Amino acid sequence: MSEKKQGTYVNAEGSYERKTRYIPERITKDGRDGFPVEPGRYRLAVSRACPWAHRTILTRQLLGLEDVISMAVAGPVHDEDSWTFDLDPGGVDPVLGVPKLKDAYDARPDGYPESGVTVPAIVDTTTGQVVTNDFHQIVKDLVTEWTEHQREDAPDLWPEHLRDEIEEMSDLNYSEVNNGVYRCGFAGTQDAYDAAYDRLWKRLDELEEHLSTRRYLVGDQLTLADVRLWPTLVRFDAAYHGHFKCNRQKLTEMPVLWAYARDLWQTHDFGSTVNFEHIKAHYYATHLDINPTGVVPKGPDVSGWDEPHGRESLA
Ligand SMILES: N[C@@H](CCC(=O)N[C@@H](CS)C(=O)NCC(=O)O)C(=O)O
């Protein structure tokens, strides 16, 4: 296997394989791992470019946890040690007091998995140590462990009676779409790319059909299934269509998915969490193995995101 950026690997067949090993600790109500839920104690480190971090940003915002868990935003392009706080005055995160996210990972007494310095990560501000970088678990814990601190009218993003369906939908979308675009982009051979491309578009066609008669992926409400899919859709035309060669169509050419994505952008204020400049800068200027010039495209035109979506009647 040869190592690439993003903790990714290409196997002997040229197919991309994601490393999925995470720090096991969790922040919970009962503090069983030594990290109890506590307003003001933790800082969520993200990049606005990263789709996995985007899930945590959306969940934090939907649940009204902004004043309870602060957020550190890394600049979109890595240095040799991965994410840096170069957007902050003096290049130092004002709360953590460090220039690199790696400093908070290195502060952990038990080290961290070989997948490296990744976002999202939650840092304990009392010690400066990363507590967790498991984005699957972070999102669920924001929903289930931080209930006392969520805003009064916070949506139930993971309702008990829909959980199995949400997880099944999300697992499929994760493997075929969220991770599927990376499988296309990092494929090391033509055959691996062709297979990845076909897999991706099969699922996108299914989703186009699925969402033609329903407003949300599961049930008749916004759930974690939507929160998990959407970060990939919003990056599609800006990054995946060109940079990752997912180019059968643009999102804007898939009428149902495009309207669905605009609905969430507008109705649930997902749009306020997006920075297209960070997205483009990160993908095109960080993965120099697939874009050696590091040139970042000026397009696409993103003005269409505020156009009417017409999906109210599906509710
Ligand atoms: N590592 C996790 C997801 C988090 C992740 O890959 N984050 C990327 C940004 S989208 C990252 O932080 N990469 C840092 C690096 O490659 O140095 C996984 O692969 O399941």
The ligand as a Gaussian input file, in Angstrom:
#p B3LYP/6-31G(d) Opt

LIG

0 1
 N       -9.930000      10.604000       9.464000
 C      -11.321000      10.417000       9.376000
 C      -12.112000      11.631000       8.924000
 C      -11.532000      12.945000       9.188000
 C      -10.665000      13.412000       8.048000
 O      -10.247000      12.643000       7.170000
 N      -10.411000      14.686000       8.030000
 C       -9.506000      15.230000       7.041000
 C      -10.074000      16.474000       6.391000
 S      -11.496000      16.166000       5.415000
 C       -8.253000      15.656000       7.760000
 O       -8.330000      16.210000       8.830000
 N       -7.084000      15.405000       7.176000
 C       -5.855000      15.822000       7.776000
 C       -4.645000      15.342000       7.058000
 O       -4.769000      14.556000       6.119000
 O       -3.540000      15.804000       7.419000
 C      -11.663000       9.281000       8.433000
 O      -10.935000       9.171000       7.441000
 O      -12.621000       8.592000       8.655000

